[in-house]
Amino acid sequence: MNTFLQKSVIRLRQQFAVLAPLSASLLASFWAPLLLAIAVAAPGMAAADPLHSVKGSLLWRHEFSGWLFPTDVAGLQREGFPYQLDGGDSAGVQYLGPAGSGIALEIRILLENEAVAPLEGTAFAPAAAPEIRGTRVTTSADGKVVSRYLLRWQAWTVLIVAEAPAGIASAQATLDVAVEALPWRSLGSVERLH
């Protein structure tokens, strides 16, 4: 019986020895060119970058929503460049007040279907674009006034988290002025580049 198993194992090894060169030949003749074609085509099939600098200016534009990211908003300076959120079509940016002021805005332009919990707060609509409606919730903690704005327009949601030191006079008004100064009219002005 032991001899029978040994002979079976020897036969299997011989069969695989015959198939191995054939397998390598098939791989080289069929799979390798196919894998190479996929590798070459893949970068072109990747998602297009949704952020583009506007030629001749310091503005950045979110291609899918049309939102413009200026360098300055109501005295706040854009911190670096806008960024893509999680490799998708959404984008964000931060604006900071003068050094030591403690004033900051974080803006996120999100697809409408992205999960964003509704805010229970005060109705808010920018004066420059009253058709864009949403809510504002303000809290105070740790010496800061933090306002969250959630506005919706067409297929987009704009989420803004703004903060200012509680000690400055009319901190809430300061944040509202900064949010009002954002380029609301650019939201929805879509001119696809890709």
C-alpha positions as CSV (number, residue, x, y, z in Angstrom):
1,M,0.0,0.0,0.0
2,N,2.8,2.3,0.9
3,T,4.3,1.7,-2.6
4,F,1.0,2.6,-4.2
5,L,0.9,6.0,-2.5
6,Q,4.5,6.7,-3.5
7,K,3.8,5.9,-7.1
8,S,0.7,8.1,-7.1
9,V,2.7,11.0,-5.7
10,I,5.4,10.5,-8.3
11,R,2.8,10.5,-11.1
12,L,1.2,13.8,-9.8
13,R,4.6,15.4,-9.6
14,Q,5.4,14.4,-13.2
15,Q,2.0,15.8,-14.4
16,F,2.6,19.1,-12.7
17,A,6.1,19.2,-14.0
18,V,4.6,19.0,-17.5
19,L,1.9,21.6,-16.7
20,A,4.2,24.1,-15.0
21,P,6.0,25.3,-18.2
22,L,2.6,25.5,-20.0
23,S,1.2,27.6,-17.2
24,A,4.2,30.0,-17.3
25,S,3.8,30.2,-21.1
26,L,0.1,31.0,-20.8
27,L,0.8,33.6,-18.1
28,A,3.4,35.3,-20.3
29,S,1.3,35.2,-23.5
30,F,-2.1,36.1,-22.1
31,W,-2.2,37.4,-18.5
32,A,1.0,39.6,-18.6
33,P,-0.2,41.8,-21.5
34,L,-3.7,42.0,-19.9
35,L,-2.3,43.0,-16.5
36,L,0.0,45.6,-18.2
37,A,-2.9,47.1,-20.1
38,I,-4.9,47.5,-16.9
39,A,-1.9,49.0,-15.1
40,V,-1.4,51.5,-17.9
41,A,-5.1,52.4,-18.1
42,A,-5.7,52.6,-14.3
43,P,-4.3,56.1,-13.7
44,G,-6.6,57.5,-16.4
45,M,-9.6,55.7,-14.8
46,A,-9.0,57.2,-11.4
47,A,-11.3,59.8,-10.0
48,A,-10.6,63.3,-11.2
49,D,-9.2,65.8,-8.7
50,P,-12.1,68.0,-7.7
51,L,-9.9,71.0,-6.8
52,H,-8.3,73.4,-9.3
53,S,-6.5,76.7,-9.0
54,V,-8.1,79.4,-10.9
55,K,-5.7,80.7,-13.6
56,G,-4.4,84.1,-13.0
57,S,-5.5,84.3,-9.3
58,L,-5.0,82.8,-5.9
59,L,-8.5,81.3,-5.9
60,W,-9.2,77.6,-5.8
61,R,-12.4,76.1,-7.2
62,H,-14.2,73.0,-6.3
63,E,-15.1,71.6,-9.7
64,F,-18.2,69.7,-8.8
65,S,-20.0,72.4,-6.7
66,G,-18.4,75.5,-8.2
67,W,-17.5,76.7,-4.8
68,L,-14.6,79.2,-4.8
69,F,-12.0,79.2,-2.0
70,P,-10.6,82.8,-1.8
71,T,-7.4,83.5,0.1
72,D,-9.1,86.0,2.4
73,V,-12.6,86.0,3.9
74,A,-13.6,88.9,6.2
75,G,-10.0,89.3,7.4
76,L,-9.5,85.6,7.8
77,Q,-6.7,84.0,5.8
78,R,-7.0,80.6,4.1
79,E,-4.7,78.1,5.8
80,G,-2.8,76.4,3.0
81,F,-4.8,74.9,0.2
82,P,-8.3,73.4,0.0
83,Y,-8.3,69.7,0.4
84,Q,-10.2,66.7,-0.9
85,L,-12.2,64.8,1.8
86,D,-11.7,61.1,1.9
87,G,-10.6,60.9,-1.7
88,G,-14.2,61.7,-2.9
89,D,-16.0,64.6,-4.5
90,S,-16.2,66.6,-1.2
91,A,-13.7,69.3,-0.2
92,G,-12.7,71.4,2.7
93,V,-10.6,74.3,3.8
94,Q,-9.6,76.3,6.9
95,Y,-9.5,80.0,7.5
96,L,-7.7,81.6,10.5
97,G,-7.8,85.0,12.0
98,P,-4.8,87.1,12.8
99,A,-2.2,85.4,15.0
100,G,-3.4,85.0,18.5
101,S,-7.0,86.0,17.7
102,G,-8.4,82.5,18.1
103,I,-10.9,83.0,15.3
104,A,-11.2,80.1,12.9
105,L,-13.5,78.7,10.2
106,E,-13.5,75.2,8.8
107,I,-15.6,74.8,5.7
108,R,-16.7,71.5,4.2
109,I,-18.5,71.2,0.9
110,L,-20.3,67.9,0.9
111,L,-22.4,65.8,-1.4
112,E,-26.0,66.1,-0.3
113,N,-26.3,62.4,0.3
114,E,-23.3,62.3,2.8
115,A,-24.5,61.6,6.3
116,V,-24.7,64.9,8.2
117,A,-26.9,65.0,11.2
118,P,-29.4,67.8,11.0
119,L,-28.9,70.7,13.4
120,E,-31.6,71.9,15.7
121,G,-31.0,75.6,15.9
122,T,-31.6,79.1,14.6
123,A,-32.6,79.5,10.9
124,F,-29.7,80.9,8.9
125,A,-29.5,82.1,5.3
126,P,-26.7,84.2,3.8
127,A,-27.9,87.7,2.8
128,A,-26.0,87.4,-0.5
129,A,-27.8,84.1,-1.4
130,P,-31.1,83.8,0.6
131,E,-32.1,80.7,-1.4
132,I,-29.4,78.8,0.4
133,R,-31.0,77.9,3.7
134,G,-29.9,76.1,6.8
135,T,-29.4,76.4,10.5
136,R,-26.9,77.6,13.0
137,V,-26.2,76.1,16.5
138,T,-24.0,78.1,18.9
139,T,-22.4,76.7,22.0
140,S,-20.0,78.2,24.5
141,A,-17.4,76.1,26.3
142,D,-13.8,76.2,27.4
143,G,-13.7,80.0,26.8
144,K,-14.9,79.7,23.1
145,V,-18.0,80.4,21.2
146,V,-18.5,77.7,18.6
147,S,-21.1,78.0,15.9
148,R,-22.0,75.2,13.5
149,Y,-23.7,76.2,10.3
150,L,-25.4,73.6,8.1
151,L,-26.7,74.9,4.8
152,R,-28.1,73.1,1.8
153,W,-28.3,74.1,-1.9
154,Q,-29.1,71.8,-4.8
155,A,-27.0,68.6,-4.4
156,W,-24.6,70.2,-1.9
157,T,-24.4,70.6,1.8
158,V,-22.1,73.3,3.3
159,L,-20.9,72.5,6.9
160,I,-19.1,75.3,8.7
161,V,-17.6,75.1,12.1
162,A,-16.6,78.6,13.3
163,E,-15.0,79.5,16.6
164,A,-14.0,82.6,18.4
165,P,-12.8,83.4,22.0
166,A,-15.8,84.1,24.2
167,G,-14.0,87.1,25.6
168,I,-14.2,89.2,22.4
169,A,-17.1,91.6,22.1
170,S,-20.0,90.1,20.0
171,A,-18.2,86.9,19.2
172,Q,-21.3,85.5,17.5
173,A,-21.6,88.5,15.3
174,T,-18.0,88.2,14.3
175,L,-18.5,84.6,13.2
176,D,-21.7,85.5,11.3
177,V,-19.9,88.2,9.4
178,A,-17.2,85.8,8.3
179,V,-19.8,83.2,7.2
180,E,-21.8,85.9,5.4
181,A,-18.6,86.9,3.5
182,L,-18.1,83.5,2.0
183,P,-18.6,83.2,-1.8
184,W,-22.2,81.8,-1.6
185,R,-23.1,82.7,-5.2
186,S,-20.4,80.4,-6.4
187,L,-22.1,77.3,-5.0
188,G,-23.9,75.5,-7.8
189,S,-22.2,77.4,-10.6
190,V,-20.8,74.2,-12.2
191,E,-18.5,74.2,-15.2
192,R,-17.0,70.8,-15.4
193,L,-13.3,70.7,-16.3
194,H,-13.1,66.9,-16.7
